[in-house]
Amino acid sequence: MTEGPENTKTAFDKAVLYFVDGIEFDVQITSDGFPVIFHDQLLTKINGSLKSICDYTFHEIDGYDWGGWFSEEFKNEKILTLDQVLKTYGLQTRLLIEIKPSPKAEAKNLYYKLAAMVTESVRNLIINDQIPNIYILSFDPELIKSAYINDPKLNYVLNLNDPMINQNRLNIDPEILCGYCIEYTQLNSQFVEDVHRGGKIIMTYSCNSEQTLQLALDFGVDVIMTDDPGNHMWKLFGLRARGS
């Protein structure tokens, strides 16, 4: 988020006060099995190391400052757990939960466990009426499949690096997906047409200017995510910012 450190309570609190109807965040897992909210593969900007979330216990990372890297104003921000986010924001707005891929081969099984834990937390902490407003995303199709096996009735979205949705190439049955997510720079008319013809939705991200927003709208994207929900462009276009 442009106004605060991403994936923190400060950023989420600011976002829900703006012209938005959903927040997107990233979930990873500690070595002792706690799902926590953090974007980066490495903790370099937090503690200067080349280690990942899965290299630490929750007790170890709970003592770090998760906001000072952004500015002194946000110093001593605490890391959020997945359960805290679901309890705090699950009734306020739509939630797009991105399960980050495992940062190392030896942690893959831990991240498969994370995928199942995400679905369990959603079922345990989100009321039934709000479940349709929860989306689980990942760039790793194996994590999507692991989550689906645990709960086939939730909404799953596969993140793509490029606009190709060939089933064999992606190694996932499109029937388990409700849609795809791709950066706005990768959008094209054929991709959008193919996805919509298949009855799926398209999400896009990094729409932080009027030009990128207009591009997404012109392509007919269903969900638009931005790092700048306070930008006046959303009101100018008569839209609600669909993510942060």
C-alpha positions, -999 to 999 in steps of 0.1 A, spaced: 0 0 0 13 35 -8 2 50 25 15 24 49 35 -8 52 18 -36 32 1 -65 49 -2 -47 82 -31 -37 104 -24 0 96 -26 -7 59 -58 -27 62 -74 -1 85 -67 27 61 -79 6 31 -114 -2 46 -119 35 53 -115 43 16 -137 37 -15 -130 -1 -15 -149 -33 -13 -121 -58 -6 -85 -62 6 -58 -86 -7 -31 -99 15 -4 -126 15 -1 -155 39 30 -176 47 38 -201 75 63 -201 103 85 -232 111 61 -241 140 30 -239 119 15 -204 124 0 -188 93 11 -151 92 7 -122 68 38 -111 49 45 -106 12 82 -110 5 101 -143 1 129 -130 23 130 -110 55 157 -87 43 138 -54 48 127 -66 83 159 -78 98 185 -77 71 187 -115 67 183 -138 37 160 -161 56 123 -167 50 92 -167 73 95 -206 74 130 -203 89 116 -188 121 91 -198 149 62 -174 155 78 -164 188 109 -153 170 92 -131 144 66 -118 168 92 -95 183 103 -79 151 93 -45 138 71 -50 107 65 -13 99 97 6 104 111 -4 70 84 18 54 89 48 76 95 59 112 58 66 116 50 29 115 78 16 137 69 -13 160 40 -25 138 32 -61 148 30 -90 124 -6 -103 119 -17 -139 119 -43 -151 94 -68 -157 122 -65 -121 134 -72 -108 98 -102 -131 93 -117 -121 127 -110 -84 122 -120 -79 86 -140 -109 76 -173 -92 83 -162 -58 69 -152 -65 34 -142 -91 8 -109 -109 14 -85 -121 -12 -61 -144 5 -29 -152 -15 -10 -182 -4 26 -175 -12 46 -204 -28 72 -221 -7 105 -202 -8 125 -233 -6 121 -270 -17 125 -283 18 95 -263 31 70 -275 4 53 -299 28 49 -271 53 33 -249 27 9 -277 17 -1 -278 54 -6 -240 51 -30 -244 22 -52 -267 43 -49 -245 74 -62 -215 53 -93 -233 43 -99 -245 79 -95 -210 93 -119 -196 67 -146 -221 76 -141 -217 113 -140 -179 114 -161 -166 85 -199 -168 88 -216 -188 60 -232 -157 44 -197 -141 40 -180 -172 25 -188 -163 -11 -168 -131 -5 -136 -150 3 -112 -159 -25 -80 -180 -21 -53 -173 -46 -18 -186 -54 8 -188 -81 14 -224 -72 -12 -247 -86 -2 -275 -62 -12 -252 -32 -45 -245 -49 -51 -282 -53 -42 -289 -17 -66 -263 -5 -93 -275 -28 -90 -311 -16 -95 -298 20 -125 -277 10 -139 -279 -26 -166 -254 -20 -145 -223 -15 -135 -198 -43 -100 -206 -58 -81 -183 -82 -49 -192 -100 -23 -164 -103 -6 -163 -137 26 -149 -149 14 -147 -185 -19 -150 -203 -19 -187 -211 -47 -210 -197 -39 -243 -213 -48 -270 -188 -18 -292 -195 6 -263 -192 -9 -251 -159 -12 -286 -144 -46 -279 -128 -82 -287 -137 -99 -254 -145 -131 -268 -130 -117 -263 -95 -111 -226 -102 -135 -197 -102 -110 -175 -121 -75 -163 -129 -54 -133 -117 -28 -116 -138 -9 -83 -137 -25 -56 -159 6 -55 -182 -2 -90 -193 -38 -85 -202 -49 -89 -238 -83 -92 -255 -79 -129 -265 -71 -139 -229 -100 -121 -215 -124 -135 -241 -111 -171 -235 -114 -168 -197 -149 -153 -198 -160 -179 -224 -150 -206 -199 -173 -190 -173 -144 -177 -151 -136 -143 -137 -105 -122 -142 -86 -104 -115 -58 -79 -122 -34 -60 -99 -11 -30 -97 -36 -6 -112 -23 25 -96 -30 52 -121 -59 64 -142 -42 49 -173 -39 14 -159 -74 15 -144 -88 25 -178 -69 -3 -194 -84 -29 -170 -119 -14 -176 -115 -15 -213 -106 -52 -212 -136 -59 -191 -117 -72 -160 -140 -84 -131 -117 -75 -101 -93 -46 -101 -66 -44 -73 -46 -13 -64 -19 -4 -40 -34 31 -38 -70 29 -26 -70 65 -15 -64 78 -50 -91 101 -63 -93 82 -95 -117 56 -81 -143 83 -74 -136 100 -107 -144 67 -125 -175 62 -103 -160 29 -91 -151 12 -59 -114 2 -56 -115 -36 -57 -85 -44 -36 -55 -30 -18 
